[in-house]
C-alpha cells in the first residue's frame, strides 16, 4: 500500500489476521496550529482559575510525567 493511499484513508483502519485485529493503520494528518494554539490558550485560562494548591498539584503531576 502506498503512502498516498494511506494518507487518503478517511479514518483509522483495522489490520486483521482472520478474525483477530492485530493492528491499526492510521493516516497521520497535518496538525492545525491555529486550533492547537486556541486549545492551549483555553487550557491556560482554565488553569489560571484554579486555586494555587490545585495548580501546584497539577504542576507536580506534570513534572513527574516527564520522565
C-alpha positions as CSV (number, residue, x, y, z in Angstrom):
1,X,0.0,0.0,0.0
2,X,1.5,3.3,-1.0
3,X,1.8,6.4,1.2
4,X,-0.7,8.3,-0.9
5,X,-3.3,5.5,-0.4
6,X,-2.7,5.5,3.4
7,X,-2.9,9.3,3.6
8,X,-6.2,9.2,1.7
9,X,-7.9,6.9,4.3
10,X,-10.8,8.7,5.8
11,X,-10.2,7.2,9.3
12,X,-8.1,4.6,11.1
13,X,-8.5,1.1,9.5
14,X,-8.1,-2.2,11.5
15,X,-5.5,-4.7,10.3
16,X,-6.8,-8.2,10.7
17,X,-5.5,-11.7,10.6
18,X,-8.5,-13.8,10.1
19,X,-11.0,-12.6,12.7
20,X,-8.3,-11.1,15.0
21,X,-7.5,-7.4,14.9
22,X,-3.7,-7.2,15.1
23,X,-3.1,-3.6,14.3
24,X,-4.4,-0.3,13.2
25,X,-3.5,1.7,10.1
26,X,-4.0,5.4,10.8
27,X,-3.2,8.2,8.4
28,X,-1.2,11.0,10.1
29,X,-2.7,14.3,9.4
30,X,-1.0,17.7,9.5
31,X,-1.8,19.5,12.7
32,X,-3.8,22.7,12.6
33,X,-1.5,25.1,14.5
34,X,-4.3,27.7,15.0
35,X,-6.6,25.1,16.6
36,X,-3.8,23.8,18.9
37,X,-2.9,27.4,19.9
38,X,-6.6,28.0,20.7
39,X,-6.8,24.9,22.9
40,X,-3.6,25.8,24.7
41,X,-4.9,29.3,25.4
42,X,-8.2,27.9,26.7
43,X,-6.4,25.4,28.9
44,X,-4.1,28.1,30.3
45,X,-7.1,30.3,31.1
46,X,-8.8,27.4,32.9
47,X,-5.6,26.6,34.8
48,X,-5.3,30.2,36.0
49,X,-8.8,30.0,37.5
50,X,-7.7,27.1,39.8
51,X,-6.6,27.5,43.3
52,X,-2.9,27.9,43.9
53,X,-2.9,24.5,45.7
54,X,-4.5,22.8,42.7
55,X,-2.1,24.5,40.3
56,X,0.8,23.2,42.4
57,X,-0.7,19.6,42.3
58,X,-1.0,19.7,38.5
59,X,2.5,21.1,38.1
60,X,3.9,18.3,40.3
61,X,1.9,15.7,38.3
62,X,3.2,17.0,35.0
63,X,6.8,17.2,36.3
64,X,6.5,13.6,37.4
65,X,5.1,12.6,34.0
66,X,8.1,14.0,32.0
67,X,10.4,11.0,32.5
